[in-house]
Amino acid sequence: MICGIVLAAGRSRRMGEPKALLVAGDETFLRRAVRALREGGCAYVVVVTARLDDETARTIAEEAAALYAGIAVNPANESEQADSLRIGLMSLPPEAVAAVVAPVDVPDVSGALVRAVIDAYRRTDAPVALPARDGRHGHPVLFDRRVFAELMRPGLPRGARTVIHAHAAALAEVPVDALPPDLDTPEEYRRWRQNA
């Protein structure tokens, strides 16, 4: 079973509002991410939220539940994205052979791109599969269960990138015309909406 993880526990400080609840067309970023992972072939999707004593996190969890996604809670307010990834990995069913990870602030991740990443993984049996353009990598990233233990180690200097770089010689890269952008500021979101 290949599963999906949506990372949606961030504080969205630079954006000024919860990125998971930003709108893309008639969908929130969260709904868009869950849909892309499912359409791409993930049999189960879990959404990692912040602590549920936070009203925004509760709203995100409620939307995830309405989408029939699993919910995993990152209890640490000031944690790194890698911590949310670890919590997502721990919440996967034991039959999960790989996880496709999509941060909620990368709304251009599509079902077709998720499927291409999964197909590359299945063809190559690589430990990591991901989109690539001009020597750069982007999202979503598929991690095979073989590297879950590496991702679970505390103190990764560059988060999940540390594990990606450790397996640089064995990556399954999916060539793309453009890497889906991360949207971190209101200006980036405004420009993205104009071009979408």
Secondary structure as UniProt FT lines:
FT   STRAND          2..7
FT   TURN            13..15
FT   HELIX           19..21
FT   STRAND          23..24
FT   TURN            25..26
FT   STRAND          27..28
FT   HELIX           29..40
FT   STRAND          44..49
FT   TURN            52..53
FT   HELIX           55..66
FT   TURN            67..68
FT   STRAND          70..73
FT   TURN            77..78
FT   HELIX           81..90
FT   TURN            94..95
FT   STRAND          98..103
FT   TURN            104..105
FT   TURN            107..108
FT   HELIX           111..124
FT   STRAND          128..133
FT   TURN            134..135
FT   STRAND          136..137
FT   STRAND          141..144
FT   HELIX           145..147
FT   HELIX           148..152
FT   TURN            154..155
FT   TURN            157..159
FT   HELIX           160..166
FT   HELIX           168..170
FT   STRAND          172..175
FT   HELIX           186..195
//
